[in-house]
Amino acid sequence: MYPLTWIVVLNWNGAEDTLACLSSLAGVMSPSCRVLVVDNGSTDGSPSRIKDAFPDIELLLLPVNCGYAAGNNAGFRRVMELHAEYVIFLNNDTVVDAGFCLPLVETLRRNPAAGIAVPKIYYWDRPDILWYAGGIVRLSIGLISHVGLRKKDAPEFDCPGPTGYATGCCLAIRSRDFIAVGGFDETFRMYAEDVDLSLRVSALGLSIEYVPSSRVWHKVSASMHGNASLKVIKKTTKKSFGVLRLLRKHRAWRGTLCYILLLPVRLAPSFVELMKGRLSGVNKIGGVQDARHIQNRH
């Protein structure tokens, strides 16, 4: 019998996204591949909507929002009770290809040295533009980045093989390996817990494998315009705290200094776009006021 795989989808006040994600997973589910939705203390009626739409879905209700790491760890404990051999952690704001699961699990089955398998991930609103085609992590200089980010998909991104880290947007791992590293570090409230997990899996002598034949689409904004820039600034700031925590945890002191020094450079594009949007708004208002002033004079 094929090994049992559980897909863990974490939801917090995201019923619409989660329902779309589950719809895309409908073609994946089978006796050997099942889905658990972990509800992280939602207040938008998500659990009842999910249960009504997908009555056969396993649902774990948590009393409060305990964050990405703790929520997924709780989901893992539940699927271990259900005898999971492999676990795929999948963001609820994703839509998957019907064949996304098998290449990930097969990579782990066929390669004992592989610790995590991670798919090719596109922007949902620009389906041929890449969001993740591998990860680069160099703690010594504070560098953590996606391969292929915002690039059009091309044959150069179709080569499977080891990569620096797996994104928590979607990753597959053996249950025994997740136990061996102690799961996600719950001191990371948001961001960098996926890099930390990858580093700890790598420390076991296992590789992080990029599997481009598995495809996922992620609902993130492919560009920064207008008010979206303010959200990007906030998100980048939160992410920066996570990365700094990661660098401190792994004692990458030089990398910490490099990251802090380069932080203004990372934030600058978002600030520029934000100011352009605000200045444009001011000019429009000024233009309307000037026009009214001219009319009043006549």
C-alpha positions in Angstrom: 0.0 0.0 0.0 1.2 3.5 -0.8 2.5 5.4 2.2 -0.1 7.6 3.9 0.4 11.3 3.3 -1.5 14.1 5.1 -1.7 17.6 3.8 -2.0 20.1 6.6 -3.7 23.4 5.7 -3.6 26.2 8.3 -6.5 28.6 8.3 -7.1 31.9 10.2 -10.1 34.0 9.2 -9.4 33.0 5.6 -12.5 31.0 4.6 -12.6 32.2 1.0 -8.9 31.3 0.3 -9.1 28.0 2.2 -12.2 26.9 0.3 -10.5 27.7 -3.0 -7.4 25.7 -1.8 -9.5 22.8 -0.8 -11.3 22.8 -4.1 -8.0 22.5 -5.9 -7.0 19.6 -3.5 -10.2 17.7 -4.3 -8.4 15.9 -7.2 -5.5 15.0 -5.0 -7.3 13.4 -2.1 -7.4 9.6 -2.0 -7.2 6.8 0.6 -3.4 7.4 0.7 -3.5 11.2 0.6 -5.8 13.1 3.0 -6.3 16.7 4.2 -6.4 18.2 7.6 -7.5 21.8 8.1 -6.2 23.4 11.3 -8.3 26.4 12.2 -6.2 28.8 14.2 -9.0 30.4 16.4 -10.9 32.0 13.5 -13.7 34.4 14.3 -15.2 34.7 10.7 -17.2 31.5 10.8 -14.5 29.6 8.8 -14.9 26.2 10.5 -18.7 25.9 9.8 -18.2 27.1 6.2 -15.4 24.6 5.6 -17.3 21.7 7.2 -20.4 22.5 5.2 -18.5 22.6 1.9 -16.2 19.7 2.6 -17.9 17.4 5.2 -15.3 14.7 4.8 -12.3 17.0 5.6 -10.6 16.4 8.9 -10.8 19.6 11.0 -8.8 20.6 14.0 -10.1 23.6 16.0 -7.6 25.6 18.1 -9.0 28.0 20.6 -6.8 31.0 19.7 -4.5 32.1 16.9 -1.2 30.6 18.0 0.7 31.5 14.8 2.2 29.6 11.9 4.7 27.4 13.7 2.5 26.4 16.7 -0.6 25.9 14.4 1.3 23.6 12.1 2.9 21.7 15.0 -0.6 21.1 16.4 -1.7 19.8 13.0 1.3 17.5 12.8 0.5 16.0 16.2 -3.0 15.3 15.0 -1.9 13.6 11.8 0.6 11.5 13.7 -2.4 10.2 15.6 -3.8 9.3 12.2 -0.5 7.5 11.2 0.9 9.9 8.7 4.2 8.8 7.1 4.6 12.0 5.1 3.3 15.4 5.8 2.8 18.3 3.4 2.4 21.7 5.0 0.5 23.9 2.6 -0.6 27.6 2.9 -4.3 28.2 2.6 -3.8 31.0 0.1 -2.6 28.6 -2.6 -4.1 26.6 -5.5 -2.4 23.4 -6.5 -1.9 21.5 -9.6 -3.8 18.1 -9.5 -0.5 16.3 -9.7 1.5 18.3 -7.2 1.6 15.8 -4.4 3.1 12.7 -6.0 6.4 14.2 -7.2 7.1 15.6 -3.7 6.4 12.3 -1.9 8.2 10.3 -4.6 11.3 12.4 -4.1 11.4 11.6 -0.4 10.6 7.9 -1.1 13.3 7.4 -3.7 16.0 9.5 -2.1 16.8 8.6 1.5 19.2 11.6 1.7 16.4 14.0 0.9 14.9 15.6 4.0 12.4 18.1 2.5 10.8 18.3 -0.9 9.5 21.7 -2.2 7.6 22.5 -5.4 7.9 25.2 -8.0 5.6 28.1 -6.9 4.0 30.8 -9.1 2.1 34.0 -8.4 -1.6 33.2 -8.5 -2.5 36.4 -10.3 0.3 36.0 -12.9 0.3 32.3 -13.5 3.5 32.1 -15.5 5.6 34.3 -13.2 7.7 32.6 -10.5 7.5 33.3 -6.8 9.8 30.4 -5.8 12.1 28.1 -7.8 14.5 27.3 -5.0 16.0 29.1 -2.1 19.3 30.7 -1.3 20.5 31.1 2.2 24.0 32.5 3.3 23.9 33.3 6.9 27.4 34.7 6.9 26.2 37.7 4.9 22.6 37.7 6.0 21.3 36.6 2.6 18.0 34.8 2.3 16.2 34.9 -1.1 14.1 33.0 -3.6 15.5 31.8 -6.9 13.6 33.0 -9.9 11.5 35.6 -8.0 9.3 37.6 -10.3 10.9 36.0 -13.4 8.9 34.4 -16.2 9.0 30.6 -16.0 11.7 29.1 -18.3 13.5 25.8 -18.9 16.3 26.9 -16.6 13.9 26.6 -13.7 12.9 23.0 -14.6 16.0 21.3 -13.1 15.3 19.4 -9.9 18.0 19.1 -7.3 19.3 20.4 -3.9 18.5 24.0 -2.9 19.2 26.2 0.1 15.9 26.2 1.9 12.3 25.3 1.5 9.5 27.9 1.8 6.8 27.2 4.3 4.2 28.1 1.6 4.4 24.4 0.7 6.9 21.7 1.8 6.8 17.9 2.2 8.7 16.1 4.9 8.8 12.6 6.4 7.1 12.4 9.8 10.1 10.8 11.4 12.4 13.6 10.2 10.0 16.3 11.4 10.0 14.6 14.8 13.8 14.3 14.7 14.3 18.1 14.4 11.6 19.0 16.9 9.1 20.5 14.4 8.8 24.2 13.7 10.4 26.5 16.3 7.4 28.2 17.9 9.5 31.1 19.1 9.2 32.4 15.5 5.8 34.0 15.4 5.9 34.7 11.7 8.6 34.5 9.0 11.9 32.6 8.9 10.6 29.5 10.7 10.8 27.7 7.3 14.4 28.6 6.8 15.2 27.6 10.4 13.5 24.2 9.8 15.5 23.7 6.6 18.8 24.5 8.4 18.0 22.0 11.1 17.0 19.3 8.6 20.3 20.0 6.7 22.2 19.6 10.0 21.0 16.0 10.1 22.9 15.5 6.8 19.7 15.6 4.7 19.2 17.8 1.6 16.4 20.2 0.6 15.2 19.1 -2.8 13.5 21.5 -5.3 10.9 19.5 -7.4 9.8 21.6 -10.3 7.3 18.9 -11.6 5.2 19.8 -8.6 3.4 23.1 -9.1 1.6 25.5 -6.8 0.2 29.0 -7.3 0.4 31.4 -4.3 -1.9 34.4 -3.8 0.7 37.1 -3.3 1.0 40.4 -5.1 3.5 40.3 -7.9 4.0 44.1 -7.9 4.0 47.0 -5.5 1.6 49.9 -6.3 -0.2 52.6 -4.4 -1.5 51.5 -1.0 -0.1 48.0 -1.5 3.3 49.5 -0.8 2.4 50.3 2.8 1.4 46.7 3.3 4.6 45.5 1.8 6.6 47.8 4.1 4.8 46.4 7.1 5.3 42.8 5.9 9.0 43.5 5.1 9.5 44.9 8.6 7.9 41.9 10.3 9.9 39.6 8.1 13.1 41.4 9.1 12.5 40.7 12.8 12.1 37.0 11.9 15.3 37.0 9.9 17.2 38.7 12.7 15.9 36.1 15.1 17.1 33.4 12.8 20.5 34.9 12.4 20.9 35.3 16.2 19.7 31.7 16.8 22.3 30.3 14.4 25.0 32.7 15.8 25.6 34.4 12.4 26.9 37.6 14.0 28.5 39.0 10.8 25.4 38.2 8.9 23.3 40.0 11.5 25.4 43.1 11.0 25.2 42.9 7.2 21.4 42.4 7.3 20.9 45.4 9.5 23.1 47.6 7.3 21.3 46.6 4.2 17.8 46.8 5.6 17.2 50.4 4.4 18.0 49.2 0.8 15.4 46.4 1.1 12.8 48.9 2.3 13.6 51.7 -0.1 11.7 50.5 -3.2 8.5 50.2 -1.1 8.9 53.6 0.4 9.5 55.1 -3.0 6.3 53.5 -4.4 4.3 54.6 -1.3 5.5 58.2 -1.7 4.7 58.2 -5.4 1.2 57.0 -4.6 0.6 59.7 -2.0 2.1 62.5 -4.1 -0.1 61.4 -7.0 -3.1 61.6 -4.7 -2.2 65.1 -3.5 -1.7 66.3 -7.1 -5.1 65.0 -8.0 -6.7 66.7 -5.0 -4.8 69.9 -5.8 -5.9 69.8 -9.4 -9.6 69.5 -8.4 -9.2 72.4 -5.9 -7.5 74.6 -8.5 -10.2 73.8 -11.0 -12.9 74.8 -8.5 -11.0 78.0 -7.7 -10.9 79.0 -11.4 -14.6 78.3 -11.8 -15.5 80.4 -8.7 -13.5 83.3 -10.2 -15.8 83.3 -13.2 
